[in-house]
């Protein structure tokens, strides 16, 4: 048996997979808490934690006294700001084909701003990667990532920026467990590249510093989501 958190995560992932496969249709009522307790052999607290996770992702609408229902989330790409997830994974789960094109990759000294964000000395070596993130071939975001190289496994440095950043950090034993994030509306013609670059350059910037379970900063990401091509879910607590 795993911890309550890991059990809730596995339950949420299974129900999410059933929703994405169409087994549970938009508007359909999910099995009751009691039924989920029996089906998965977990506690009611674990079930409620899993359902709140799905609600934060915008997949489930919890109606107190009535039950939990599958949200009509349409075909747009949607992510919950409350949960730290790979963008590629989110795109795939929403039924789209994720893609990535690397624009640049360079080992260089950290700037003063990067050093302050990552808690490293100014001038310490970092790897800076610029990537275009796609869904079904359409650019949905431009990501500017900086990873400190002190202590990073040398054999994995070349993999940074070739695919999912989270996947490479996970392989290196540095999977982020939390992030400090700032959200800004941005209009900047210098952001982005290529024929799909939006004009005008309107973006939602998610500026994040990712931390490992040990509390060390493992990456600073500035991801510019193209306006209108990505939806964010914010769960309001009463």
C-alpha positions in Angstrom: 0.0 0.0 0.0 1.3 3.5 -0.8 0.7 6.7 1.1 -2.7 8.4 1.0 -1.3 11.0 -1.4 0.1 8.4 -3.9 -3.2 6.4 -3.7 -5.2 9.6 -4.5 -2.9 10.4 -7.4 -3.3 6.9 -8.9 -7.0 7.0 -8.4 -7.2 10.5 -10.1 -5.0 9.3 -13.0 -7.3 6.3 -13.6 -10.5 8.3 -13.5 -8.9 10.9 -15.7 -7.9 8.2 -18.2 -11.5 7.0 -18.3 -12.7 10.5 -18.9 -10.3 11.1 -21.7 -11.1 7.8 -23.4 -14.8 8.7 -23.4 -15.8 6.0 -20.9 -17.3 8.8 -18.8 -18.9 11.4 -21.1 -19.3 15.1 -20.6 -22.1 15.8 -18.2 -22.2 12.3 -16.9 -22.3 11.7 -13.2 -19.3 9.8 -11.9 -19.8 6.8 -9.5 -20.6 8.0 -6.0 -17.9 8.4 -3.3 -19.1 5.2 -1.7 -18.9 3.3 -5.0 -15.3 4.6 -5.6 -14.3 3.6 -2.1 -15.5 0.0 -2.8 -14.1 -0.1 -6.4 -10.6 1.1 -5.5 -10.5 -0.2 -1.9 -9.4 3.2 -0.5 -10.7 5.5 2.1 -13.3 8.2 1.5 -10.6 10.8 2.3 -8.5 9.4 -0.6 -11.5 9.5 -3.0 -12.3 13.1 -2.1 -8.6 14.1 -2.6 -8.6 12.5 -6.0 -11.9 14.2 -7.0 -10.5 17.6 -5.9 -7.5 17.0 -8.0 -9.7 16.3 -11.1 -11.7 19.4 -10.2 -8.5 21.5 -10.1 -7.7 20.2 -13.6 -11.1 21.3 -14.9 -12.2 17.8 -15.7 -14.8 17.3 -12.9 -17.5 19.5 -11.5 -18.2 18.7 -7.8 -21.8 19.6 -6.8 -22.2 19.3 -3.1 -25.2 17.1 -2.2 -25.6 15.9 -5.8 -22.3 14.2 -6.8 -19.4 14.7 -9.2 -19.9 15.2 -12.9 -17.6 15.2 -15.9 -17.1 18.8 -17.1 -17.8 19.7 -20.7 -14.3 20.8 -21.3 -14.6 20.9 -25.1 -11.6 20.4 -27.4 -9.4 23.2 -26.0 -6.1 22.5 -24.2 -6.7 23.1 -20.5 -4.4 23.0 -17.5 -5.0 23.5 -13.8 -2.7 26.2 -12.2 -2.9 24.3 -8.9 -1.1 21.2 -10.3 2.5 21.0 -11.6 2.4 19.0 -14.8 4.4 18.6 -18.0 2.8 20.7 -20.8 3.4 17.8 -23.3 1.5 15.4 -21.0 -1.3 17.9 -20.6 -1.6 18.3 -24.4 -1.6 14.5 -24.9 -4.3 13.9 -22.3 -6.6 16.5 -23.9 -6.5 14.4 -27.1 -4.0 16.3 -29.1 -0.6 15.3 -30.4 2.2 17.2 -28.6 5.3 18.4 -30.4 8.4 20.5 -29.7 10.8 22.4 -31.8 14.1 23.6 -30.3 15.1 27.0 -31.4 18.4 27.4 -29.5 20.5 25.7 -26.8 23.5 27.3 -25.1 25.8 26.7 -22.1 26.5 30.1 -20.6 26.9 32.1 -17.4 23.8 32.8 -15.4 22.6 36.4 -15.5 22.0 38.3 -12.2 18.2 37.8 -12.5 18.6 34.0 -13.2 21.1 33.6 -10.4 18.7 35.3 -7.9 15.8 33.1 -9.1 17.8 29.9 -8.9 19.8 30.7 -5.7 23.1 30.2 -7.5 26.1 32.6 -7.9 26.0 35.1 -10.7 28.0 33.7 -13.6 27.5 30.0 -12.6 27.1 27.8 -15.6 23.6 27.1 -16.8 22.0 25.6 -19.9 19.5 27.9 -21.6 17.0 26.3 -24.0 14.4 28.0 -26.2 11.6 25.8 -27.4 8.3 26.0 -29.3 5.6 23.8 -27.9 3.0 22.5 -30.4 -0.3 20.8 -30.3 -1.3 19.0 -33.6 1.4 21.1 -35.3 0.1 24.4 -34.0 2.3 26.6 -31.8 0.6 27.0 -28.4 3.6 28.3 -26.4 7.2 29.4 -26.5 9.3 28.3 -23.5 12.6 29.8 -22.3 14.1 27.4 -19.8 17.3 27.8 -17.7 18.8 24.8 -15.8 21.7 25.2 -13.4 24.4 22.6 -14.4 26.2 22.4 -11.0 25.5 18.8 -9.8 23.5 18.0 -12.9 24.4 14.5 -14.4 26.8 15.2 -17.2 25.5 12.3 -19.3 22.0 13.9 -19.4 22.9 17.5 -20.3 22.6 16.8 -24.0 19.0 15.6 -23.5 17.9 18.9 -22.0 15.6 20.6 -24.5 15.3 17.6 -26.8 11.8 16.7 -25.4 9.9 17.2 -22.2 11.9 19.1 -19.6 10.1 17.3 -16.8 11.0 13.9 -18.3 14.7 14.8 -18.4 14.7 16.2 -14.9 12.9 13.1 -13.7 15.6 10.9 -15.2 18.2 13.0 -13.5 16.4 12.5 -10.1 15.4 16.1 -10.0 11.7 16.0 -10.8 10.1 19.2 -9.5 7.7 18.7 -6.7 6.6 22.3 -6.4 7.1 25.7 -8.1 6.8 29.3 -7.3 4.9 31.0 -10.2 4.0 34.4 -11.4 1.4 35.0 -14.1 1.5 38.0 -16.4 -0.3 39.3 -19.5 2.4 40.1 -22.0 2.5 42.0 -25.3 6.0 41.6 -26.8 7.0 41.4 -30.4 10.4 40.0 -29.5 8.9 36.7 -28.1 8.6 33.7 -30.4 9.9 32.9 -33.8 9.0 31.2 -37.0 5.9 31.5 -39.4 3.5 30.6 -36.5 4.6 33.5 -34.4 1.5 35.4 -33.4 0.9 39.0 -34.6 0.4 40.9 -32.5 2.5 39.1 -29.8 -0.1 38.6 -27.1 0.8 36.0 -24.4 0.0 34.7 -21.0 3.4 34.4 -19.3 3.8 31.7 -16.6 7.1 32.5 -14.9 8.1 29.6 -12.7 11.0 28.5 -10.5 10.9 24.7 -10.1 12.1 23.0 -6.9 13.0 19.4 -6.1 11.8 17.5 -3.1 15.1 18.5 -1.4 14.2 22.2 -1.8 16.8 23.0 -4.4 15.9 25.1 -7.5 16.3 22.9 -10.6 15.0 25.1 -13.3 13.6 28.6 -14.2 11.0 28.5 -16.9 9.4 31.4 -18.7 6.6 29.9 -20.8 4.7 32.3 -23.0 1.3 30.8 -23.9 -0.2 32.1 -27.1 -3.3 34.1 -26.3 -6.4 32.0 -27.1 -4.7 28.7 -27.6 -4.4 27.5 -24.0 -6.9 27.5 -21.2 -6.1 27.7 -17.5 -8.3 26.4 -14.7 -8.3 28.3 -11.4 -10.1 26.5 -8.5 -11.9 28.9 -6.2 -12.0 27.9 -2.5 -14.8 29.2 -0.4 
